């Protein structure tokens, strides 16, 4: 059994025992003996049913991923600017790819569990990443509630995935839109500090307030690449837009020993952006009226 489980994971799937448990639960629905679990609150559960969906069970996708060797621009002698002699700033492609591969494995397993339950989609997805480049590995985990259209006999194509809460999913459906997928953008950018940034950074207590333009540029480079990849994924699934977007920036200072007791500080800027891709549903109900409310003060 262990060998079969490891083989399934190597192929990017869920363990056979997990698949068997979910399929057994799905078969019990026809006899009325199935039990569902859910990470939805009571209000989210009721609102999910109000828009015509019933929970089937809690589903999960996860992967623990090792980050391979990453070329560090600031600590080698290759790819240098001919004028300044400094290394060239660039994307850390190994780290970016590791994030994408781990994310892909995680969400493919989440959707595989949903498919075993004959789900139409997964709502209320909570996405978490632990670890990173500094420790050489990380874990991606996504947990949500698989749902199915009430009265439907089976899924209609690939299940949709949404990180919207039950309330937001209800409001989205009532507003005439439908989720079409969970989209993701990521970039890890290494920014080498130029002479101007170095002089300002080393001024210490005797310097003045001043922007470090190279570091600002590195943050922009990372963010723009991450956003463009998020937009490309949304366009690929035919989305009209992306809502519920979460941005996780991480900035790390890298100390570089240049010899002769001289150090330079570079920047590692990482952006992770994700959200729910949505599009207009021509067969949806009319838009709900928005009613302002005032809190009562006792």
C-alpha positions as CSV (number, residue, x, y, z in Angstrom):
1,X,0.0,0.0,0.0
2,X,2.8,2.4,0.8
3,X,4.5,1.8,-2.5
4,X,1.2,2.4,-4.3
5,X,0.7,5.7,-2.4
6,X,4.3,6.9,-3.2
7,X,3.8,6.0,-6.9
8,X,0.6,8.0,-7.0
9,X,2.2,11.0,-5.4
10,X,5.2,10.8,-7.8
11,X,2.7,10.9,-10.7
12,X,1.0,14.0,-9.2
13,X,-2.1,12.3,-7.8
14,X,-3.6,11.7,-4.4
15,X,-2.9,8.5,-2.4
16,X,-5.2,5.6,-3.4
17,X,-6.6,5.4,0.2
18,X,-7.8,9.0,0.0
19,X,-9.4,8.4,-3.4
20,X,-11.1,5.2,-2.2
21,X,-12.6,7.0,0.8
22,X,-13.9,9.9,-1.2
23,X,-15.4,7.7,-3.9
24,X,-17.1,5.6,-1.2
25,X,-18.6,8.7,0.3
26,X,-19.8,9.8,-3.1
27,X,-21.5,6.4,-3.7
28,X,-23.3,6.7,-0.3
29,X,-25.1,9.8,-1.4
30,X,-27.4,7.8,-3.6
31,X,-28.5,5.8,-0.5
32,X,-28.8,8.8,1.8
33,X,-26.1,7.5,4.2
34,X,-23.3,9.9,3.2
35,X,-21.9,12.4,5.7
36,X,-20.3,15.6,4.7
37,X,-17.6,17.7,6.4
38,X,-17.1,21.4,5.6
39,X,-14.9,24.4,6.6
40,X,-17.9,26.7,5.9
41,X,-19.5,28.5,8.8
42,X,-23.3,28.1,9.5
43,X,-24.0,31.4,7.6
44,X,-21.8,30.3,4.7
45,X,-23.4,26.9,4.5
46,X,-26.9,28.4,4.4
47,X,-26.0,31.0,1.7
48,X,-24.3,28.3,-0.4
49,X,-27.5,26.3,-0.4
50,X,-29.5,29.5,-1.2
51,X,-27.7,29.8,-4.5
52,X,-28.4,26.2,-5.3
53,X,-25.3,24.3,-4.1
54,X,-25.0,21.6,-1.5
55,X,-21.7,20.7,0.3
56,X,-20.2,17.2,-0.4
57,X,-17.2,17.2,1.8
58,X,-14.0,18.9,2.8
59,X,-11.2,18.5,0.3
60,X,-7.4,19.2,0.4
61,X,-4.4,19.4,-1.8
62,X,-0.8,19.6,-0.5
63,X,2.8,19.1,-1.5
64,X,6.1,19.5,0.2
65,X,8.6,20.7,-2.3
66,X,12.4,21.0,-2.3
67,X,14.0,24.1,-3.9
68,X,16.9,23.2,-6.2
69,X,20.2,25.1,-6.8
70,X,19.6,28.7,-7.6
71,X,22.2,30.9,-9.2
72,X,22.8,33.9,-7.0
73,X,23.7,37.0,-9.2
74,X,25.3,38.9,-6.4
75,X,27.7,36.2,-5.3
76,X,29.3,35.0,-8.6
77,X,31.4,36.6,-11.3
78,X,29.2,35.9,-14.3
79,X,26.7,38.2,-16.1
80,X,28.2,41.6,-15.1
81,X,27.4,45.1,-16.3
82,X,30.3,46.2,-18.5
83,X,30.2,49.7,-17.2
84,X,29.8,49.3,-13.4
85,X,31.2,45.8,-13.1
86,X,28.3,44.8,-10.9
87,X,26.2,41.7,-11.5
88,X,23.0,42.1,-13.5
89,X,19.7,42.1,-11.6
90,X,17.5,39.3,-12.8
91,X,14.6,36.9,-11.9
92,X,15.5,33.9,-9.9
93,X,13.9,31.4,-12.2
94,X,14.5,28.3,-10.2
95,X,12.7,29.7,-7.2
96,X,9.9,31.1,-9.3
97,X,9.4,27.7,-11.1
98,X,9.5,25.8,-7.7
99,X,6.6,28.0,-6.5
100,X,4.6,27.3,-9.7
101,X,5.2,23.6,-9.7
102,X,4.3,23.2,-6.0
103,X,1.2,25.3,-6.5
104,X,0.2,23.2,-9.5
105,X,0.6,19.9,-7.7
106,X,-1.4,21.3,-4.7
107,X,-4.4,22.5,-6.7
108,X,-4.5,19.5,-9.0
109,X,-4.8,17.2,-6.0
110,X,-7.5,19.5,-4.5
111,X,-9.5,19.2,-7.7
112,X,-8.8,15.4,-7.9
113,X,-10.4,15.0,-4.5
114,X,-13.3,17.1,-5.6
115,X,-13.7,15.0,-8.7
116,X,-13.8,11.8,-6.6
117,X,-16.8,13.4,-4.8
118,X,-18.5,14.2,-8.1
119,X,-18.3,17.9,-7.3
120,X,-19.0,20.9,-9.5
121,X,-16.6,23.1,-7.6
122,X,-14.7,24.0,-4.4
123,X,-15.6,27.1,-2.4
124,X,-14.0,28.7,0.6
125,X,-10.5,27.6,-0.3
126,X,-7.9,28.6,2.2
127,X,-4.4,28.6,0.7
128,X,-1.2,28.5,2.8
129,X,2.5,28.4,2.1
130,X,5.1,27.6,4.8
131,X,8.8,27.8,4.3
132,X,10.8,29.3,1.4
133,X,14.1,29.8,-0.2
134,X,16.0,30.5,3.1
135,X,15.3,26.9,4.3
136,X,15.4,25.2,0.9
137,X,11.9,23.8,0.9
138,X,8.3,24.7,1.5
139,X,4.8,23.2,1.9
140,X,1.8,24.3,-0.1
141,X,-1.6,23.5,1.3
142,X,-5.1,24.3,0.0
143,X,-8.3,23.3,1.9
144,X,-11.9,23.9,0.9
145,X,-15.4,22.5,0.6
146,X,-16.5,20.6,-2.4
147,X,-20.0,21.5,-3.6
148,X,-22.5,20.3,-6.2
149,X,-25.5,21.8,-7.9
150,X,-28.6,20.6,-6.0
151,X,-30.3,17.9,-8.0
152,X,-27.3,17.3,-10.3
153,X,-26.1,13.8,-10.9
154,X,-22.5,14.5,-11.5
155,X,-19.9,17.1,-12.3
156,X,-19.9,19.1,-15.5
157,X,-16.3,19.2,-16.6
158,X,-13.4,20.4,-14.5
159,X,-14.5,21.6,-11.0
160,X,-14.1,25.3,-10.4
161,X,-12.0,26.5,-7.4
162,X,-12.7,29.7,-5.5
163,X,-11.1,31.3,-2.4
164,X,-14.3,33.4,-1.8
165,X,-16.1,32.9,1.4
166,X,-19.6,31.5,1.4
167,X,-21.1,35.0,1.7
168,X,-18.9,36.3,-1.2
169,X,-19.8,33.3,-3.3
170,X,-23.5,34.0,-2.7
171,X,-23.1,37.7,-3.6
172,X,-21.2,36.8,-6.7
173,X,-23.9,34.5,-8.0
174,X,-26.6,37.0,-7.2
175,X,-24.7,39.6,-9.1
176,X,-24.8,37.5,-12.2
177,X,-21.2,36.2,-12.2
178,X,-19.7,32.7,-11.8
179,X,-16.2,31.6,-10.6
180,X,-14.1,29.8,-13.2
181,X,-10.9,29.1,-11.4
182,X,-8.2,29.9,-8.9
183,X,-5.4,31.9,-10.6
184,X,-1.9,32.6,-9.4
185,X,1.1,34.8,-10.2
186,X,4.6,34.6,-8.7
187,X,8.0,36.1,-9.2
188,X,11.3,36.0,-7.3
189,X,13.6,38.9,-8.3
190,X,17.2,39.6,-7.3
191,X,18.0,43.3,-7.4
192,X,21.7,44.3,-7.2
193,X,22.3,47.6,-5.5
194,X,24.1,50.2,-7.7
195,X,26.7,52.7,-6.5
196,X,24.1,55.3,-5.7
197,X,22.1,53.0,-3.6
198,X,25.2,51.6,-1.9
199,X,26.4,55.1,-0.9
200,X,23.0,56.0,0.6
201,X,22.7,52.6,2.3
202,X,26.2,52.9,3.9
203,X,25.8,56.5,5.1
204,X,24.4,55.2,8.5
205,X,23.7,57.7,11.2
206,X,25.4,60.5,9.4
207,X,23.2,60.3,6.2
208,X,19.9,61.8,5.4
209,X,16.5,60.2,4.6
210,X,16.7,59.0,1.0
211,X,15.0,56.5,-1.2
212,X,17.0,53.5,-2.4
213,X,16.0,53.5,-6.0
214,X,17.4,50.2,-7.0
215,X,15.5,48.4,-4.3
216,X,12.3,50.2,-5.3
217,X,12.9,49.1,-8.9
218,X,13.4,45.5,-7.8
219,X,10.0,45.5,-6.0
220,X,8.3,46.9,-9.1
221,X,10.0,44.3,-11.3
222,X,8.8,41.4,-9.1
223,X,5.3,42.8,-8.8
224,X,4.8,43.4,-12.5
225,X,6.0,40.0,-13.5
226,X,3.7,38.4,-10.9
227,X,0.7,40.5,-12.0
228,X,1.2,39.7,-15.7
229,X,1.3,36.0,-14.9
230,X,-1.9,36.2,-12.9
231,X,-3.6,38.1,-15.8
232,X,-2.4,35.5,-18.3
233,X,-3.9,32.6,-16.2
234,X,-7.2,34.5,-15.9
235,X,-7.3,35.1,-19.7
236,X,-6.5,31.4,-20.3
237,X,-9.7,30.3,-18.5
238,X,-11.8,33.0,-20.2
239,X,-12.3,35.2,-17.1
240,X,-13.7,38.7,-17.1
241,X,-11.7,39.6,-14.1
242,X,-10.2,38.4,-10.8
243,X,-11.7,39.1,-7.4
244,X,-10.7,38.3,-3.8
245,X,-7.1,39.0,-4.7
246,X,-4.4,38.4,-2.0
247,X,-0.9,39.8,-2.4
248,X,1.9,38.3,-0.4
249,X,5.1,40.4,-0.8
250,X,8.3,39.3,0.9
251,X,11.5,41.3,0.9
252,X,14.8,40.0,2.1
253,X,18.2,41.8,2.3
254,X,21.1,39.8,1.0
255,X,24.6,40.6,2.4
256,X,27.3,40.2,-0.2
257,X,31.0,40.0,0.8
258,X,33.0,41.7,-1.9
259,X,36.4,41.2,-0.3
260,X,38.8,43.6,1.5
261,X,36.3,43.9,4.3
262,X,33.8,45.5,2.0
263,X,30.1,44.4,1.9
264,X,27.2,45.2,-0.4
265,X,23.5,44.8,0.4
266,X,21.3,43.5,-2.4
267,X,17.5,42.8,-2.4
268,X,15.5,39.6,-2.9
269,X,11.9,40.6,-3.7
270,X,9.3,37.9,-3.9
271,X,5.6,38.5,-4.9
272,X,2.9,35.9,-4.7
273,X,-0.6,37.0,-5.9
274,X,-3.7,34.8,-6.1
275,X,-7.4,35.2,-6.4
276,X,-10.6,33.8,-8.0
277,X,-11.1,34.3,-11.7
278,X,-14.8,35.2,-12.6
279,X,-16.9,35.8,-15.6
280,X,-20.4,37.0,-16.3
281,X,-23.1,34.4,-16.5
282,X,-25.7,35.3,-19.1
283,X,-28.3,32.9,-17.5
284,X,-27.9,34.4,-14.0
285,X,-30.6,36.1,-11.9
286,X,-31.1,39.9,-12.0
287,X,-28.6,41.9,-9.9
288,X,-29.8,42.3,-6.3
289,X,-30.7,45.7,-4.9
290,X,-28.1,47.2,-2.6
291,X,-29.7,48.5,0.6
292,X,-27.8,50.8,2.9
293,X,-28.0,50.0,6.6
294,X,-27.1,51.9,9.8
295,X,-25.8,50.3,13.0
296,X,-28.0,50.8,16.0
297,X,-26.3,52.4,19.0
298,X,-27.7,51.3,22.3
